[in-house]
Amino acid sequence: MGLLFTPENPPQFGREFCFLCSAGLPADRNTDEHVIPKWVQERYKLWNQKLTLLNNTTIPYRQLTIPCCKTCNNVHLGKIELEMQKACVAGAEAVRALPIETLFIWAGKILYGLLYREHLWPNIRERDAGFD
């Protein structure tokens, strides 16, 4: 797999670009990626709980989403999410048996997603209502 971004092809940030590959997104997209996967939110009853971001604003976990193209969401991330979910359901030994790359990519996606959402916060705050 080649590099996603190069000096000649820098990443694009914003609600109109996929957070992972920078592909332009149509205005009617419905593929936002939950930073904290839905299955994690359900398992630990986080859906209606709030998370405090680095800038001290709070957001319900269910609204903690980032823009994502269908390919990244359904193909690339979907495969990793399914693998993680199955392992978590099976127990700690199954999680420990996962390839280290899978764990790294999954945790990295969550960290990067949190930082990306934090970066988008001023633009989202102007557009959306209902945040503290």
C-alpha positions as CSV (number, residue, x, y, z in Angstrom):
1,M,0.0,0.0,0.0
2,G,1.3,3.4,-0.9
3,L,1.4,6.5,1.3
4,L,-1.9,8.2,1.8
5,F,-0.3,11.6,2.0
6,T,2.9,13.1,0.5
7,P,4.3,16.6,0.3
8,E,2.7,16.9,-3.2
9,N,-0.7,15.5,-1.8
10,P,-1.1,16.9,1.7
11,P,-4.2,15.9,3.7
12,Q,-7.3,18.0,3.5
13,F,-9.2,18.7,6.8
14,G,-12.8,19.6,7.3
15,R,-16.3,18.3,7.3
16,E,-16.2,17.9,3.6
17,F,-13.2,15.5,3.6
18,C,-12.8,12.0,4.8
19,F,-10.7,12.1,8.0
20,L,-8.6,9.1,6.8
21,C,-7.9,9.5,3.1
22,S,-9.0,13.1,2.5
23,A,-11.4,12.2,-0.3
24,G,-14.0,14.9,-0.9
25,L,-17.4,14.0,0.5
26,P,-20.8,14.9,-1.0
27,A,-23.0,17.1,1.1
28,D,-25.6,14.3,1.5
29,R,-23.1,11.7,2.8
30,N,-24.3,9.5,5.7
31,T,-21.1,7.6,6.5
32,D,-19.8,9.5,9.5
33,E,-17.6,7.3,11.6
34,H,-18.2,7.0,15.3
35,V,-14.9,7.7,17.0
36,I,-15.8,5.4,19.9
37,P,-17.5,2.5,18.0
38,K,-21.2,1.9,18.6
39,W,-20.5,-1.6,19.9
40,V,-18.2,-0.2,22.6
41,Q,-20.8,2.5,23.5
42,E,-23.5,-0.2,23.8
43,R,-21.3,-2.6,25.7
44,Y,-20.2,0.0,28.3
45,K,-23.5,2.0,28.3
46,L,-21.8,5.2,26.9
47,W,-24.4,6.2,24.3
48,N,-25.9,8.8,26.6
49,Q,-22.8,9.6,28.6
50,K,-20.7,12.6,27.8
51,L,-17.0,12.9,27.1
52,T,-14.9,16.0,28.0
53,L,-12.6,16.9,25.2
54,L,-9.2,18.6,25.6
55,N,-10.7,22.0,25.2
56,N,-13.0,21.3,28.1
57,T,-16.2,21.1,26.0
58,T,-18.4,18.0,26.5
59,I,-20.0,16.0,23.8
60,P,-22.3,12.9,24.0
61,Y,-20.4,9.8,22.9
62,R,-23.2,9.1,20.3
63,Q,-22.4,12.5,18.6
64,L,-18.7,12.0,18.6
65,T,-18.4,11.4,14.9
66,I,-16.0,12.3,12.2
67,P,-16.4,12.6,8.4
68,C,-15.5,9.4,6.6
69,C,-15.9,8.1,3.0
70,K,-17.8,4.9,2.4
71,T,-14.7,3.0,1.4
72,C,-12.7,3.9,4.5
73,N,-15.7,3.4,6.8
74,N,-17.2,0.2,5.4
75,V,-14.1,-1.6,4.0
76,H,-11.0,-0.6,5.8
77,L,-12.3,0.4,9.3
78,G,-15.2,-2.1,9.2
79,K,-12.8,-5.0,8.9
80,I,-10.8,-3.9,11.9
81,E,-13.9,-3.0,14.0
82,L,-15.4,-6.4,13.3
83,E,-12.1,-8.2,14.3
84,M,-11.9,-6.1,17.5
85,Q,-15.5,-6.6,18.4
86,K,-15.3,-10.4,18.0
87,A,-12.1,-10.6,20.1
88,C,-13.6,-8.4,22.9
89,V,-16.7,-10.6,23.0
90,A,-14.5,-13.7,23.2
91,G,-12.4,-12.3,26.0
92,A,-9.0,-11.0,27.0
93,E,-7.1,-14.0,25.6
94,A,-8.7,-13.4,22.2
95,V,-7.7,-9.7,22.3
96,R,-4.2,-10.6,23.3
97,A,-4.1,-13.0,20.3
98,L,-4.8,-10.3,17.8
99,P,-2.0,-9.1,15.6
100,I,-0.3,-6.1,17.2
101,E,-1.0,-4.1,14.0
102,T,-4.7,-4.5,14.5
103,L,-4.6,-3.2,18.0
104,F,-2.4,-0.3,17.0
105,I,-4.6,0.7,14.0
106,W,-7.7,0.4,16.1
107,A,-6.3,2.5,19.0
108,G,-4.7,4.9,16.6
109,K,-8.0,5.4,14.8
110,I,-9.7,6.4,18.1
111,L,-6.9,8.7,19.1
112,Y,-6.7,10.3,15.7
113,G,-10.5,10.6,15.6
114,L,-10.6,12.4,18.9
115,L,-7.9,14.9,17.8
116,Y,-9.6,15.3,14.4
117,R,-12.9,16.0,16.1
118,E,-11.3,18.4,18.5
119,H,-9.8,20.2,15.5
120,L,-13.2,20.5,13.8
121,W,-14.9,21.6,17.0
122,P,-15.2,25.4,16.2
123,N,-16.8,24.7,12.8
124,I,-19.1,22.0,14.1
125,R,-20.2,24.2,17.1
126,E,-21.3,26.9,14.7
127,R,-23.3,24.4,12.6
128,D,-24.8,22.0,15.2
129,A,-26.9,22.7,18.3
130,G,-27.2,20.7,21.5
131,F,-23.7,20.6,22.7
132,D,-22.7,21.9,26.2
